[in-house]
């Protein structure tokens, strides 16, 4: 028996968690945090759906919190087995998970103060985990390089391949054998785009039977990166001309570095107005340092830049901010500026303070550069609601809102179709299982996969569903 159970990122885009079960082993693919409504997120993340299940190993596709962020919860529940990841993912998990623990503690304290002052209709929250839980997880992570096959559990062997999504991201390529049955399963994690700056393109293995594929942008096509960079320059120019600030909520891992790369390119081409640019995220500062340690993940262009005098992560006017007082001073500073801050879906971190200060001013612009899950503050901003809730209080959203999905590190519909088609041509693909996508995106992608003859068996399992790999 070889079976998959879907316990997260099933008909939604957050909380990636999938169990592989055989008669001899149970292996968890990713262990991410669910993001959405506060109460629902708290319950889903504290009560893991596989509590009590004896897990032999965890395979981590990459360090994004919706894929790695519940690992400390798993440790807190008693798991002491290995967590396999690429070296870059292991190095990124240290600051990412410690930052997540710190943000949970800070948000809990802030909400408690608001409740005590009678300023917010909220319930007190307790952090999901603390520093000790994070360090316990880090002790469990086993770094495995790309292209080296290794045993995971009885009957299960894995090879990490380049996914092209974020630094260290991996396609999880699995050979599984149980009770005389053999199968080849490929889990994409989050699949990257081809020809993006900084990272190498995704790889395509041969001989895959079952493709477990993300579908975040299964119903749309991204603008070319070059065009989106110019659009960002236009947004900055018109906002600066009216004396406003550009606020960019950004995922600290990869997206922030891509935005910095794009702004540097605009400056080199004379397209960026002279104004201060702040990367206000201690986590982004740490992650950018990790980037410099892993040239094995870069494409040729970025590797050449790093070897030369021009770092792709530095330019005139750019300042990385870690200190809390310096962060507060940004909002008090008069005149135009660009502020890049985490979190990417506006669900925590310093971006909330910047939005609280600037979302109500029509001179300002909020630039959304990544996917926003349902029920997040970022999604409500994308929907341009007249008011949004920040720290429990309703605030006017009068700032201009611009969505630039072309910066996404996720493959779009053409990219997903091309990848699946190439997997099919290099193997004997029996079925495609769609995860990490909302129902509309999955339906559109499934229709295209079937109509183009890439694969007729396309599934989009619901939360808790089990599926046997034939």
C-alpha positions in Angstrom: 0.0 0.0 0.0 1.3 3.4 -1.0 -1.0 6.2 0.1 -1.1 10.0 0.2 -3.0 12.0 2.8 -3.6 15.7 2.3 -3.5 17.6 5.6 -2.8 21.2 4.4 -2.6 23.2 1.2 -5.5 21.2 -0.1 -7.8 23.5 -2.2 -6.0 26.4 -0.5 -2.5 27.9 -0.7 -1.2 27.8 2.9 -0.2 25.2 5.4 1.6 22.7 3.1 1.4 19.2 4.8 1.1 15.9 3.0 1.6 12.4 4.5 3.1 9.4 2.6 2.0 6.2 4.1 3.2 2.7 3.4 3.0 -0.6 5.4 6.5 0.2 6.6 6.8 3.9 6.9 5.1 7.3 7.3 6.9 10.4 5.9 5.7 14.0 6.0 6.1 16.3 3.1 6.5 19.9 4.4 5.1 21.1 7.7 3.8 24.6 7.1 1.7 27.2 9.0 -1.8 27.9 7.9 -2.5 31.6 7.2 -6.0 33.1 7.2 -8.6 34.2 9.8 -6.8 34.6 13.1 -9.0 32.2 15.1 -9.1 29.6 12.4 -5.3 29.9 11.8 -4.6 29.6 15.6 -6.7 26.4 15.8 -5.3 24.7 12.7 -1.7 25.5 13.6 -1.9 24.5 17.3 -3.8 21.2 16.6 -1.9 19.4 13.9 -4.1 17.0 12.0 -1.5 14.2 12.4 -1.0 14.5 16.2 -0.3 11.0 17.5 0.8 9.7 14.1 4.3 8.0 14.3 6.3 9.9 11.6 9.6 8.4 10.5 11.0 11.5 8.7 10.1 15.0 7.3 11.1 16.2 3.8 11.1 19.9 3.6 10.8 21.5 0.1 11.9 25.0 1.1 12.0 27.5 4.0 8.9 29.6 3.4 6.8 29.7 6.6 3.7 28.1 4.9 5.9 25.1 4.2 8.3 25.1 7.3 6.6 27.2 9.9 4.8 24.4 11.9 8.0 22.3 12.4 8.5 23.8 15.9 4.9 22.8 16.7 5.8 19.3 15.6 8.9 19.3 17.8 6.8 20.6 20.7 4.5 17.7 20.2 7.4 15.3 20.7 8.8 14.6 17.2 12.5 13.9 17.3 13.2 12.4 13.9 15.1 13.8 11.0 14.0 16.8 8.9 15.8 16.6 5.5 16.4 19.8 3.5 19.0 21.3 1.2 21.9 23.2 2.9 20.5 26.6 1.9 17.1 25.7 3.2 18.6 24.6 6.5 20.5 27.9 6.8 17.4 29.9 6.0 15.2 28.0 8.5 17.3 29.3 11.4 16.4 33.0 11.0 13.0 32.3 9.5 11.7 30.2 12.3 13.3 32.3 15.0 11.7 35.3 13.5 8.3 33.6 13.4 8.6 32.8 17.1 9.6 36.4 17.8 6.7 37.8 15.8 4.2 35.5 17.5 5.5 36.7 20.9 5.5 40.4 19.9 2.0 40.2 18.4 0.7 38.5 21.5 2.1 41.2 23.7 0.7 44.0 21.4 -2.8 42.4 21.4 -2.7 42.0 25.1 -1.9 45.7 25.6 -4.7 46.7 23.2 -7.2 44.5 25.1 -6.1 46.0 28.4 -6.7 49.5 27.1 -10.1 48.5 25.7 -9.1 49.5 22.2 -9.7 46.2 20.3 -12.3 43.5 20.1 -9.8 40.7 20.2 -9.1 37.5 22.2 -5.7 37.1 23.8 -3.4 34.7 22.0 -0.5 32.5 23.1 2.5 32.0 20.8 2.5 28.6 19.1 6.1 28.0 20.0 9.2 29.6 21.4 12.9 29.7 20.8 13.6 26.4 22.5 11.2 24.6 20.0 13.0 26.3 17.1 16.4 25.3 18.2 15.2 21.7 18.7 14.0 21.7 15.1 17.3 23.1 13.8 19.2 20.3 15.6 17.0 17.8 13.7 17.6 19.2 10.2 19.9 17.0 8.0 21.3 18.9 5.1 21.3 17.0 1.8 22.8 18.5 -1.4 21.0 18.5 -4.7 21.3 15.4 -6.9 22.3 13.0 -4.2 19.9 10.1 -3.6 19.5 9.2 0.1 17.3 6.7 2.1 14.5 8.4 4.0 12.7 5.5 5.6 12.2 1.8 4.8 11.3 1.5 1.1 11.5 5.3 0.5 14.5 7.1 -1.2 14.7 10.8 -2.1 16.7 13.1 -4.4 16.4 16.9 -4.1 16.3 18.7 -7.5 16.3 22.4 -8.2 12.8 23.9 -8.0 13.8 27.5 -8.9 11.3 29.1 -6.5 13.5 30.5 -3.6 17.0 30.0 -2.5 17.5 26.3 -1.6 14.0 25.2 -2.9 13.8 21.6 -4.0 11.6 19.3 -6.0 11.2 16.2 -3.8 11.9 13.2 -6.1 10.8 10.0 -4.4 11.2 6.3 -5.3 8.8 4.3 -3.1 8.6 0.5 -2.8 6.1 -1.4 -0.6 4.7 -5.0 -0.7 6.0 -5.6 -4.2 4.7 -2.3 -5.6 7.1 0.4 -6.9 6.3 4.0 -7.9 8.0 7.2 -8.7 6.4 10.3 -7.0 7.5 13.9 -7.7 6.5 16.6 -5.2 7.1 20.1 -6.6 6.7 22.0 -3.3 6.4 25.5 -4.9 7.5 25.5 -8.5 9.6 28.4 -9.7 9.5 30.3 -13.1 12.1 30.0 -15.8 14.4 32.8 -16.7 14.0 34.8 -13.4 16.9 36.7 -12.1 19.0 35.3 -9.2 18.1 31.6 -9.2 18.6 28.7 -11.6 15.6 27.3 -13.6 13.6 24.3 -12.3 14.9 20.9 -13.3 12.7 18.1 -14.8 13.4 14.4 -13.7 12.6 11.4 -15.9 10.4 8.4 -15.1 7.8 10.1 -12.9 4.5 8.1 -12.3 2.7 10.6 -10.1 3.1 14.3 -10.1 2.1 16.2 -6.9 2.1 19.7 -8.2 1.3 23.2 -6.8 -1.3 25.2 -8.6 -1.2 28.7 -7.0 -1.4 30.5 -10.4 -3.2 27.8 -12.3 -5.7 30.2 -13.8 -3.5 33.2 -14.9 -0.4 34.3 -16.7 2.3 36.6 -15.3 3.6 39.6 -17.0 7.3 39.3 -18.1 9.6 40.4 -15.3 11.2 43.1 -17.4 7.8 44.7 -18.0 6.9 44.5 -14.3 10.1 46.1 -13.3 9.3 49.1 -15.5 5.8 49.2 -14.1 7.3 49.4 -10.6 9.4 52.3 -11.8 6.3 54.1 -13.0 4.5 53.5 -9.7 7.4 54.9 -7.7 7.7 57.9 -10.0 4.1 59.0 -9.8 3.9 58.4 -6.1 7.0 60.5 -5.5 5.6 63.3 -7.7 2.6 63.6 -5.4 4.8 63.5 -2.3 3.8 60.0 -1.2 5.5 56.8 0.1 5.5 53.5 -1.6 4.8 50.7 0.9 5.7 47.1 -0.4 4.6 44.2 1.8 7.1 41.5 0.8 8.0 37.9 1.8 11.4 38.2 3.5 12.7 35.2 1.6 13.3 35.7 -2.2 10.6 38.3 -2.9 12.4 41.1 -0.9 15.7 40.2 -2.6 13.9 40.3 -6.1 12.4 43.7 -5.4 15.8 45.1 -4.3 17.3 43.6 -7.5 14.6 45.3 -9.6 15.0 48.7 -7.9 18.8 48.4 -8.4 18.2 47.7 -12.0 15.9 50.7 -12.3 18.5 53.0 -10.6 21.3 51.8 -13.0 19.1 52.6 -15.9 18.2 56.1 -14.6 14.5 55.1 -14.0 14.4 55.4 -10.2 13.7 58.8 -8.6 16.3 59.9 -6.1 14.7 58.9 -2.8 15.5 56.7 0.2 14.8 53.0 0.0 14.3 51.1 3.3 14.3 47.3 3.7 12.7 47.3 7.1 12.9 43.7 8.2 15.6 42.2 10.5 14.7 38.9 8.9 15.3 40.2 5.4 18.7 41.5 6.5 19.7 38.1 7.8 18.3 36.2 4.8 20.2 38.5 2.4 23.4 37.5 4.2 22.5 33.8 3.8 22.0 34.5 0.1 25.7 35.5 -0.2 26.7 32.1 1.4 25.1 29.9 -1.3 26.5 30.7 -4.8 25.6 27.1 -5.8 22.0 28.2 -6.1 22.5 31.2 -8.4 22.1 31.5 -12.2 25.1 32.6 -14.2 24.2 36.3 -14.4 23.9 36.7 -10.6 27.0 34.6 -9.9 29.0 37.0 -12.2 27.6 40.1 -10.4 28.6 38.6 -7.0 32.1 37.9 -8.2 32.4 41.5 -9.5 32.3 44.9 -7.7 28.5 45.4 -8.0 26.4 43.4 -5.5 22.9 42.8 -6.7 21.7 43.5 -3.2 23.2 47.0 -2.7 22.8 50.4 -4.4 22.9 54.1 -3.5 20.1 55.1 -1.2 19.3 51.6 -0.1 19.3 51.0 3.7 18.7 47.8 5.6 16.9 48.4 8.9 17.0 46.1 11.9 16.7 48.4 14.9 13.2 49.1 16.2 13.7 52.8 16.8 15.1 53.2 13.3 12.0 51.4 12.0 9.7 53.8 13.9 11.6 56.8 12.5 10.8 55.7 8.9 7.1 56.5 9.4 7.9 59.9 10.9 10.2 60.9 8.1 8.7 63.5 5.7 8.9 63.2 2.0 8.7 60.3 -0.5 10.4 57.0 0.2 10.1 53.3 -0.6 9.5 50.9 2.3 9.9 47.1 1.8 8.8 45.2 4.9 7.5 41.7 5.9 5.2 39.9 6.1 4.2 39.3 2.5 0.5 38.7 3.3 0.4 41.5 5.9 -0.5 39.0 8.7 2.3 40.1 11.1 5.6 41.9 11.5 6.6 45.5 10.9 4.5 46.0 7.7 1.4 46.3 9.9 2.9 49.4 11.6 3.7 51.0 8.2 0.2 50.2 6.8 -1.3 51.6 10.0 0.6 54.8 9.5 0.2 55.3 5.7 -2.7 53.3 4.3 -5.1 56.2 4.9 -3.2 58.8 2.9 -4.2 59.0 -0.8 -0.7 60.3 -1.7 0.8 56.9 -0.8 0.8 53.6 -2.7 0.6 50.1 -1.4 2.3 47.7 -4.0 1.3 44.1 -3.7 4.0 41.8 -5.2 2.9 38.3 -4.2 -0.1 36.0 -3.8 -2.5 36.9 -1.0 -4.5 34.0 0.5 -8.1 34.3 1.4 -9.0 36.1 4.6 -5.6 37.7 5.0 -5.1 41.5 5.3 -3.2 41.4 2.1 -6.2 39.9 0.3 -8.5 42.7 1.6 -6.0 45.3 0.4 -6.0 43.7 -3.0 -9.8 43.8 -3.0 -9.5 47.5 -2.3 -11.9 47.5 0.6 -12.6 51.0 1.9 -11.5 50.0 5.4 -9.3 47.2 6.7 -8.6 45.9 10.2 -5.1 46.4 11.5 -4.3 45.4 15.0 -8.0 45.0 15.8 -8.9 48.5 14.7 -10.6 49.6 11.4 -8.5 51.9 9.3 -9.3 53.8 6.1 -7.6 52.4 2.9 -7.3 55.6 0.9 -3.8 54.9 -0.6 -3.5 53.7 -4.2 -3.2 49.9 -4.4 -1.2 48.4 -7.2 -0.9 44.6 -7.8 2.3 43.4 -9.6 2.0 39.7 -9.7 4.7 39.5 -12.3 7.2 39.4 -9.5 5.8 36.1 -8.3 8.4 33.3 -7.9 5.6 30.8 -8.6 5.1 29.3 -12.1 2.0 30.7 -13.8 -0.5 28.6 -15.9 1.8 28.4 -19.0 4.7 27.5 -16.7 2.9 24.8 -14.9 1.6 23.3 -18.1 5.0 23.4 -19.7 6.6 21.7 -16.6 3.9 19.0 -16.4 4.2 18.4 -20.2 7.9 17.9 -20.0 7.5 15.5 -17.0 5.1 13.5 -19.1 7.4 13.4 -22.1 10.3 12.2 -20.0 8.3 9.4 -18.2 5.0 7.6 -18.0 2.9 10.0 -16.1 -0.2 8.3 -14.7 -1.8 11.2 -12.8 -1.4 14.7 -11.6 -2.5 15.7 -8.1 -3.0 19.4 -7.6 -2.3 21.0 -4.2 -1.4 24.5 -3.0 -4.1 26.3 -5.0 -7.6 27.7 -4.6 -10.5 25.8 -6.4 -10.9 28.2 -9.3 -7.2 28.0 -10.2 -7.2 24.2 -9.8 -10.2 23.8 -12.0 -8.8 26.0 -14.8 -5.4 24.2 -14.7 -7.0 20.7 -14.6 -9.1 21.6 -17.7 -6.0 22.7 -19.6 -4.0 19.6 -18.5 -6.7 17.3 -19.9 -7.5 19.3 -23.0 -3.9 19.5 -24.1 -3.4 15.8 -23.6 -0.8 16.2 -20.9 -2.7 13.9 -18.5 -6.3 12.8 -18.2 -6.2 11.8 -14.5 -6.1 15.1 -12.7 -7.2 15.3 -9.0 -7.6 18.2 -6.6 -8.0 16.5 -3.2 -9.8 18.1 -0.3 -8.5 18.6 3.2 -8.2 15.2 5.0 -8.7 13.2 1.8 -6.6 10.0 1.2 -5.5 8.8 -2.2 -3.9 5.5 -3.0 -1.1 5.6 -5.6 -1.9 2.7 -8.0 
